[in-house]
């Protein structure tokens, strides 16, 4: 793993999105917490969208994945 000090701002956003993606999918595995997973991923998408469009697209896919399950 690379030291956080060596990551660019874009790389940091990407890594944060990976963590959010993983965290949002955890409650999404149980029907009673799936909505919360969608909310987490949607908030992360909203934050990433202006600065990291590719990252926002991945988070958008997470929201849609959770909504379909």
C-alpha positions in Angstrom: 0.0 0.0 0.0 1.2 3.5 -0.9 1.6 6.1 1.8 -1.2 8.6 1.9 1.4 11.4 1.6 2.4 10.1 -1.8 -1.1 10.2 -3.3 -2.3 13.0 -5.4 -5.7 14.6 -4.6 -7.4 12.6 -7.4 -5.9 9.4 -6.1 -7.1 10.2 -2.6 -10.6 10.8 -3.8 -10.5 7.5 -5.8 -9.3 5.6 -2.7 -12.0 7.2 -0.5 -14.6 6.2 -3.1 -13.4 2.6 -3.0 -13.9 2.6 0.8 -17.3 4.2 0.5 -18.3 1.7 -2.2 -17.3 -1.2 -0.1 -19.0 0.3 3.0 -22.2 1.1 1.2 -22.5 -2.5 -0.1 -22.2 -4.0 3.4 -25.6 -2.8 4.6 -27.0 -3.4 1.1 -26.6 -7.2 1.6 -29.5 -7.2 4.1 -33.0 -6.0 2.9 -33.6 -3.9 6.0 -30.4 -1.9 5.6 -30.2 -1.6 1.8 -31.7 1.9 1.8 -29.0 3.1 4.1 -26.3 1.7 1.7 -28.0 3.6 -1.1 -27.9 6.8 0.9 -24.2 6.4 1.7 -23.3 5.8 -1.9 -25.5 8.7 -3.1 -23.9 11.1 -0.7 -20.4 10.1 -1.8 -21.5 10.5 -5.4 -22.7 14.0 -4.7 -19.4 14.9 -3.1 -17.2 13.3 -5.8 -19.2 14.4 -8.9 -17.7 17.9 -9.3 -14.0 16.8 -8.7 -13.8 13.2 -9.9 -16.3 12.3 -12.6 -14.9 8.7 -13.1 -15.1 8.1 -9.3 -18.7 9.5 -9.3 -19.7 7.1 -12.1 -18.5 4.2 -10.0 -20.5 5.4 -7.0 -23.5 5.9 -9.2 -23.2 2.3 -10.4 -23.1 1.2 -6.7 -26.4 3.1 -6.0 -28.0 1.4 -9.0 -26.7 -2.0 -8.0 -28.1 -1.6 -4.5 -31.4 -0.4 -5.8 -31.8 -3.4 -8.0 -31.0 -6.0 -5.3 
